[in-house]
């Protein structure tokens, strides 16, 4: 039955799921129409909301490009490649490869979502080079599935927001420690269950050997930049380009700041500090500025999807928020909830909103006032309410191409290649998360 479900899911996705750019265009039309029908906004107003929101994620878009570029550059350095190859060599069978990449991605994403997205995909590529007869689509899907736990982890934007003094809902709920959210019993049980379930479900989704899609291993080789040498006399400019001293000095400056940051802020990871660390470690590990820049050039080739699609999602978010459509959706789920079912419906509503507002912080800004007022009225735990929204935001990322773009760019695949598998993960994980939110205090 599972094999039949997976086969059906893959056929549907392969046949009907469009390219991520067309997907975001379709979402734009859908939200535009919903805004006209359900909020009473005029066409002119919806166009205005779209245009005003279009550039609102520019800083975040650049962060995501750097997640891909700096992660790729670091992983393509000789030292890091050796580490990934060492880990990849531990897997001897296709099943082991699927389980290992799932666990590595889960752990890395729980620490920091940007780190997890990049490391999972790069480790999957190394496994594809080492392990024969592994389905490449499932390997990358397994790497992406680990991303599911990010909002229940150390870099979850919602629990970190409400743990920050003077956050925007502080007057309503005060400051809530991560002991009540990230490190609460119900959240740790959900995370632990996913660490068990996801490797198992990915393992059992492996197709029959004759149906597996394997990749030509030569396509996974980017070339050995570090074998290149410069012949003849070097000009002063070329000496600088090939100077290890230059790389060591600037790396020392960057890494010194990292030490300063962690001494003063503790082990508090955010997207900027992860990109900062990846960047300067990449410079150090590549040895010379020339080799570093060649690696950057290779990495940038895969960033086009992020650059062009993120502004459209910002425009969709602008329409959802300014028209009141996101608020109406949240209020609709609240209206059918009671004190027992509320965490489930908060989770489900957040999952739906995430399709159109794929930003944890942005989604919380939209849903927090409604969900927190409802939680107080129904006498439901505020920390659990916040985590229900957080898990809903993470949950539907499994079938939202927005967040898969960095992994797909690294892997050289299209969204429809992995979304059939991810849909099965969505169903299984949705049940596990819902049970944890409803039945565990």
Secondary structure, DSSP 8 states (H G I E B T S, - for coil): -HHHHHHHHHHHHHHH---HHHHHHHHHHHHHHHHHHHS---HHHHHHHHHHHTTTTHHHHHHHHHHHHHHHHHHTSHHHHHHHHHHHTT--SHHHHHHHHHHHHHHHHHH-HHHHHHHHHHHHHHHHHHSTT--HHHHHHHHHHGGGGGGGSTT-HHHHHHTSTT-TTHHHH----TTTTTTSHHHHHHHHHHHHHHHHHHHHT---GGG-----GGGG----GGG----S---HHHHHHT-HHHHHHHHHHHHHHHHHHHHHH-S---HHHHHHHHHHHHHHHH-SHHHHHHHHHHHHGGGHHHHHHHHHHHHHHHHHHHTTHHHHHHHHHHHT--TTTHHHHHHHHHHHHHHH---HHHHHHHHHHHHHHHHHHHT--HHHHHHHHHHHHHHGGGG-HHHHHHHHHHHT--HHHHHHHHHHHHHHHHHHHHHHHHH--
